Amino acid sequence: MGKNPKEQSEFAQHNDEQRGILDSNAEWWDDRIGDGNDFQRELIDPATERLIRIEPGATVLDIACGAGRFGRRMAELGAHVVAFDFSERFLQRAGERTPPELTGIEYHLIDATDTEQLLGLGAHRFDGAVATMCLMDMATIEPLMSTLPELLKPEGWFVFSIIHPCFQPSGFSKFAEATQDGEGTIRRGVKISSYLTPTAWKSEGIVGQPELQFYFHRPLSVLFETAFKHGFVIDGFEEPRLADGPIDGKHLRWRSMADIPPVLVVRMRRART
């Protein structure tokens, strides 16, 4: 019999290689995304801002911050942001992009898969934590999920966004087909051949990037149970969709499948005892 999916959802052996890949891609990625693409501006940022609760003076942890785009946004909203990443090159870009007048943000070189490094951020220091489109990039999420309860205040929240695991697992494909309804309708969607088995594979996040990067697929049952066993409950959940757009005759884009959400945004809190 095969292993239980929960037992094969961690891929720590790929962590160092993933760090090197992200360092290699950092400048290329940042040059193309800059201050946001359509997914970030239309899907991820609005949903995340609806779920986070930034009070003036709140201290928020920005996990795997990349070039710091959303951390800067939270600082603009009045938070003191402690941002970290394990890619030195991404952190360098984050520092370069942060204007001198935006003083409410600090950057640290920390590996989110290293419990000891995470605990060094400070016990029960944070009002909230954000992980923007990064959990699927992490070789293992157990260290982060187990440590967050020690970093957050008793009423602390955790908001994360990821590519939607139900619609973009390894090996998924997009399709277009004509329906036999007498009207010549073209139906567009995604085909899934595997979902429950956690998988590590390499792909492009943006077409043409210098190196393929790892993506780590975890079904919702594994992703959520990892958080539940460390005392989190879900109290906010969004599946944002792109607005309908013109059909591209050469490519199947998410705008032509507007009833399928490409990303998932979730808010969790520590369960009250």
N, C-alpha and C positions, 0 to 999 in steps of 0.2 A: 504493500500500500504506500501511496505517496505521503509526504509530510503534510501536517496541518499547515494551512496558509499562514497562520500566526507565527509558526516556527521558521518560515522562510521569507519573512518580510523585511529582514535586515540584511544589508549588503556592505558591511563595514570594510570588507576587503577591497572595495573600489574607492574608498574615501580619498586616499592620497592621489590616485590617478585623477579623480574628479577635480581636486584642487588645482592640479597642474593644467587641466583642460580649461577651467574657468579663468585661470590667470592668463592663459594664451588667448582666450577669446575676449577678455575684458574690454580693451580699448576698442576693438572692432564692434562689439555689442553697443557700447556706450555711444560711439560715433553715430550709430544708426538709430538707436532709440532715443537718446538725449533725454528730453523731459517728458517722454511718453509716446506710445503709439495708440492706435485705435482701441486695442484691447484694454489698455490701461486707462485711457481717458473715458471710454464709454462703459466698460464693464467693471473692471477691478476697483478703480479709485472710488467711483460713486457708491458702490455696494459696501466697500470697506468703510468709507466715511459715515455711512448710515449705521454701521454696526459698532464702530469704536465710540468711546465716550470720553472725549478730551475735555477735561475741566482745566481752567487756567492754573498753571503751576503743577499739573500732573506730571509724573515721571513715567515715561513709556519706553519699553525695550523694543528696538527695531532689529529683528532677528534676520541674519543673512541679508543685510541691507543692500548689497550690490553697490551701485554708484550713488545710493543715498537719496533717490528721488522722492520716495514716499516719506522717509524720515524728515526731509526738509519740509514737506507739506505739513506733517504733524507739528513741527516746530513753529510753523507759521500759524497754526491753530492755537498756539499757546502752551504746548507741552515742552518739558525738558526731555530731550530724546537721547537715549544711550543706544547708539547703533553699532552693530558689529558684523563682521564677515570674516571668512577664513581665506579670502583672496586678497593679497596685498595690492594687486593692481586695481581691483575694483575699489578698494579703500582709498587708494591714491586718487582715482577719479572722483570719488565722493568728496574728498577734501578740496579738490580743485573746483568742484561745482558749487561748493557752499560759500555764499557771499559773506564777507567779514561781518556785516551787520546782523547776520542770523547766528546769534550767540548761543541759542538754546539747544545745541546739538553737539555731541562728542562721538568720536569714532574709535573703535577698538578692534584689534586683530584677535579674533576668538573663533574657535572651531565649535560649531553647534552640536557636534557629535562627541564632545569632550566634557564629561560631567564636571571635572575639577575646574576647568576654565570657566564654565558657566557659573558655578557656585561662587567664583571669585568676583562676580558682578555685584554681589551683596544680597543678604537674606532679607526677604519681605520688603524689598526696596521699591518695587514697581506697581503702579496703579493698573497698568495694562501692558500687553505685549502684542506685537504685530509680526506676522510672517507672511510677506507678500510674494506669492508665486515661487516659493522656494522649497517646500516640504518634498515635492517630487524630485528635487535636485539632491536631497540628502540621502546618503548611503544608509544611514540609520537614524530613526527618529525617537527611539526609546530613550536615549540620554536626555534629549530636550524635553520630552513629555514628563519624564520622571523628575526633572530638575525645576521646571517651571513652578510647581506648587511651592517650592522653597524660595523662589525669586519674587513671586507675586504677593501683594498684600492680601489679607483675608477676603476682600471683596473684589480682587483683581480679575480682569478679563483677558482673554486671549482670542485674537481674531486672525484667521489665516485664510489665504486664497490659494487655490491650486488649479491646474488643468483638471477638468471634470473627469474623475476616474471611470465613470460609467460610459463615457462617450469617446475617450481618447486613451484606452489602454494600449499596450504593445500590440502591433499588428492590426490596428483598426484601419479601416479604409472608408473613403467617401464614395458615394455612388450617385448616379443620375439614371433614371429609367423612365420609359414611357409607360403610362398606365392605359389599360384597355377600357376606358370609360366613355369612349365615343367622342371625347373632346381633345384628344391628343395632349393630355396633361403630362408634364415632366415632373416626376417626383424625385426629390433629392434628400439624401440622408447619410447615415453612417452604418457600416457593417462591423459587427463585433464577433470575433471568433474565440476570444478568451477574456475572462474578466476576473474570476475568483483567485487565480494564482498570482501572487506577487512576482514581479518580473523586473529585471534590470536589462536595459537595452540602450544603444546609442542612436542618437538622431540629431537633427538640426533644430535649434530653437528658432533661428532665422536663416532663411535660405542663403547659402554662400558663406556661412561662418567658417573661420579657419580650421577648427577641429570639431568633430562630432562630440557631443557631451552625453553623459549618462542621464537617463530618466529612470526613476524607480517607481513602478506602478504598485499601489496598494489598494485593494478594494475598500469600499466604505466600511465594511465590517471590521477589517483589520485596523484601518486608520482610526476609527472612532473608539474601538475597544482599547487601543493603546492609550488613548487619552482617558477613557472612563476608568481604567484600573488605577490611574493615578489621581483620581478624585475630581475629574472634570465632568461637567454636564453641558449640554448644548442649550443655549437660549436665544440663538439667532442663526438664520440660515437663508441664504439667497442663491439663486441660480440665474444670474443675469444673462440676458440675450442681446445680441446685436440687432439693431434695427434692420428691416428689410433693405436690401440694396440692389443695384442693377446686376443682372446675371452676366457673369464673365463666361463667354463661350469656350474658353480654353482651360479654365480652372474652376474647381469646385471650392468655393469659399464659404466661410461660416455665415456671411450675410445672405447667401442663397439658401440657408437652412436655419432660418431665424427661430424656428420652434425647438431647436436643440441648443441647450446651453453649453458653451465650450469651457466655462469656468465655474467653480464652486467657491462660495465665500461663507465662512462659518464663524460664529462667535461662541466661545466656551467660557464658563466660569467655574471656579472652585465650588464644589458642592458644599452646602452648609451642613454642619454636623451638630 
